[in-house]
């Protein structure tokens, strides 16, 4: 019996907003395994803002996703065949599944090999792509770098997203006053009511700048920045002396990467005026701390101190839509594509 | 006998490049001193990129220079009348002289009062506005913040300027490979030959980006940024992982401050990609260290390890031109207006 694989191939670099037209869903035969290989059936695929970065030819922290290859992605899956002892059949694993039903796991992964998740799973599989995975860890790291103090005012953009929601809740646990920025009144209400932020600015409102000013009357001590663009510029204009900007993502500019049409940041000089510091960081650099961080996040979850949202789309063919949702702000929390329903 | 004062009043906020048309040279009577006041005759006036910031209504680290008041400025002068013991007649002093011949010194200074310089002066008066003054200290602080290590590649923009020339030489003393960026072949030659930078990129050359790439084959560990704009963007694109950007000035954007027409920075996302840190800083925050820093700079000067350039323009009426030179890159080193020739 030969298994059939469905896989999204990247056919060209997106121009502007990605709609999936740059991807082709190909059906193909799953290859036979060679020595040192295992076959992983994807069950949950992570869709991240950085996916859009990989699709471009912008010089980023990893090589661009190659054209005419399956699009890069992280997922959770099940080992269904194996010729390696560390990935036994039946194990639930986390790793670079890419955008496809079946993935051959071997030692060629760009950053890290597949890891076997605990059995039984202490949380739903999607959590290992979210609050207990790279986005949750990213939220934790941003707060670790920005070190909010009791009484500080912290602004978190994309506050309803996978990273911002965790970062904001952890800043709140650290004693800060936390102001979210999110898309639409419903999401803003969720950010304050369920996630416990002190307030949330609706960036789709015409008066979002006034809302942000009113929400930060004494200025901003720390900016957990996930969006960039005009939102970040306005926050930069409200920094207090000695503020920290934790630069986690700039999703508002990702559609323009490589096109030369970015609107740019116009208030970087505020870093001088306010003697502020901006810290770029990447989750992958901190792999030696992942286990400790995940333990802490799991503890917060178990104690009810941390709420994790997940938006699940069913079916691999929903992956391009899922990616699009990140750019319209339609998703709540971590967005995961469940490939095996 | 009533003394006459000539003073540059700021009449309007400049639009674009400042040409002096926004300033009016007024001749007026010097006021009589009240209790606790001294009269300082300006001998040397400092002209700085930040002068242009003060002239705008951009929210900066100090209030904008008020309209219809004498333009703010730091200078060296001589006390010619006094009703305070700490500023005796005959003393050479450093402080906020503003752009005028005579200034009344009292306790109303925005940041710091006048300080009496040593007698006899250990260096020419202009040095206390340059290498042994705020620009030299700024160069020292930028290197202190960026901490270049032996073998690091450090890029210094405005390398022939008052701050960059000192910063680059100190980075070289710290063992780094230092690449300057300056305007024109003559200044570039000076930067390498006299200031001892390893190489210098001519930003007026059509191929300056290629020059910069060739000069930084392994990337950039530290950027001592004085210019901003497209030069900074190109340097950001060459950062190494973990690089430090010391954000001292962004002169390329100062003409557009408050006009909403800034070209913006388009490569800030490189701070994420390279896990880099950007540190804004201001010399005024470090007043408690000035004496120690000046001692160190004076030691380097005396030992011939540090070269200080000064461009002197004679006559208060040259001050607007002096300011303009900063924006065309015409000056070499610290630009000082000698008001008493």
Interface residues (C-beta under 8 A of the other chain):
Chain A: X58 X59 X60 X61 X228 X237 X247 X248 X249 X250 X253 X257 X262 X263 X264 X265 X266 X268 X269 X270 X271 X272 X273 X274 X275 X276 X277 X278 X279 X280 X281 X282 X285
Chain B: X58 X59 X60 X61 X228 X237 X247 X248 X249 X250 X253 X257 X262 X263 X264 X265 X266 X268 X269 X270 X271 X272 X273 X274 X275 X276 X277 X278 X279 X280 X281 X282 X285
